């Protein structure tokens, strides 16, 4: 009975997927705000330039 989906199980899975997506997006924006909104690749380039200036 693995494939015995009812409309309730399908609706529940849609709700769970929507809540998961919303939390993922919300936490992602919060994480970007904590690091100053700079994407990882640009931040790494900036860190390498700062390290070269110190040497």
URRAQUI-V29462 format. One record per helix or strand. SS is the DSSP state (A for helix, B for strand). FROM is the first residue (numbers start at 1). LEN is the number of residues. If there is no record, write none. Layout:
ss:SS from:FROM len:LEN
ss:SS from:FROM len:LEN
//
This chain:
ss:A from:7 len:28
ss:A from:40 len:15
//
